[in-house]
Amino acid sequence: MSNEYTRLLEEARDKKLWEEAGEIAKNNPQIITDITGIFDPTPASDGISAVISAAKGDWLGAGLSLVSMIPYAGDALAKPAKFAKYGSKVQGLVGLMFKKFDNVASMTKSYESVLSATQVMKARMQALRKARAQMIDARKRAFKCKKCEQFKRKHKMPSNRKGTWNPPGANDPKSPNFGSGKLTFNKPVDLPNPPGGQVKSIDYQDGFPVFKDKHVHGRVRVTDLSNNVATDSALLKQQGITPPGKDWTLHHFEDGTLGYVPSKLHSKASHTGSRSIMDTDAF
């Protein structure tokens, strides 16, 4: 599962929760003590909340606050239910704090139900940027860094057998030139028609291929990215984006966008896409 992406989503969730609480507190200040009880490792705020509920005649709320004082089970069972009185949005935000996720896709979908698509996208982009930087750094140190083992096969750039690098060593983690440069293919890559023609070389920036706009079809950001080729192809199709022909391949760009590139070029330009980046501890 994700580390940085999870942290950023949780950060956005907590910020949103306090924003909602601030508005509700204008008429019902009890929400502040209830929310404080989530973050407070002691049961003090739950006790205060229970007293306030009882004083107002809210016996159900008081009972749930007292149940929340029971460690572990009380927190997991009672706290999300207790927040129903503040509306579905607040209850949903609180519920996410006690929910466990099996994978990034299910986590993203759950957060999209309470956060805006922009907030979720921002978190994913930030996590991808950090993961890309860590992958490059780790790949440079992979020969003497046990923690970097996962990147040895994750981060890929074409070998010298596929062409000539300028500057030399752009694909060598031990070289000061590692990560950025131009690869001139031994044999030009024939492109399907359209667009037709040949590609003699491709640039790499920070370890990733830079596909020219004319060699990319339908590049878009997808909020509910699954990293599954069939599923993500279907998402693009829903937006009216289909491959120009059978010789095009779905590409998960390193910034989290999706699009199609010519299959032969995709194959020649060895790379690490967002599918691989999101499958690392760095993300």
Residue, then its C-alpha position, 0 to 999 in steps of 0.5 A: m500500500s501507499n505511504e506518501y499518498t496515504r499521508l497526503l489524503e489523510e492530511a486533506r481529510d483532517k483539514k476538511l473535517w476541521e473546516e466542516a466542524g468549524e461551521i457546525a460549531k457556530n450552532n453546536p459547539q459539542i462537535i469540537t469536543d467530539i472531534t478532539g476525542i478522535f485525535d486525543p489518545t486519552p478518553a478525556s474529551d469523550g468524557i466531556s462530550a458525554v457530559i454535554s450530551a447528557a446535559k442536553g438530554d441527548w442520551l443516545g449521544a451520551g451513550l455512544s460517547l461513553v462507549s467510545m471511551i472503551p479502547y480499540a473496539g469502542d473507537a472503531l464501532a462507536k465514533p463513526a456512528k456518533f457523528a451521524k448527527y452532524g450530517s453525512k459529510v462529517q460522518g463520512l470523513v470520520g468513517l475514513m479514519f477507521k477504515k482499512f483499505d486493501n489497495v490504492a484503488s479502493m482507497t482512492k474511491s473512498y476518499e473521492s466520496v468525501l473530498s473533491a476530485t481536485q483534492v484527490m488528484k493533488a495528493r496523487m500528483q504530490a506523491l508521484r513527484k516525491a516517489r519519482a525523485q526517490m526512485i532516481d536517488a535510490r537507483k543511483r545508490a542501488f549498488k550499495c543500498k539494501k533498502c533500494e533493492q525494489f528499484k533495481r528492476k522498477h526503474k528502467m532505462p534503455s541499455n546501450r544495446k538499443g542505441t547511443w546515449n548523449p551524454p554518455g552514461a545517461n542510463d548509468p546510475k553510477s554516472p553523474n549524467f544519469g537520468s537525462g539525455k537523448l537516446t538515438f536508436n540503432k534503427p529508427v522506429d517505424l510509426p503506424n499511420p497516423p502519424g506515420g514516419q519514423v522516430k530516430s531518437i527520444d529524450y529522457q528527463d529525470g529518468f523518464p521518456v519524453f514522448k512528443d505530443k504528435h506521438v501521444h493520443g488522448r492524454v488526460r488525467v483520470t481521477d479514479l485511476s486503477n493502474n489496470v490496463a483493461t480498466d483504465s482503457a475503459l475509463l478513457k473510452q468513457q471519455g471518448i478516447t480510443p486508440p487510433g489503431k491496433d498498433w497503439t499501447l496504453h501508457h501510464f505516464e509518470d505524472g499519473t496521466l493516461g494516453y496512447v503511444p505507438s506500440k513500437l516506440h513504447s517498447k523501444a523506450s524502456h521506462t517506468g510508468s506510474r503503474s510501477i511508481m505507485d507500486t513502491d513504498a515511496f508512493 
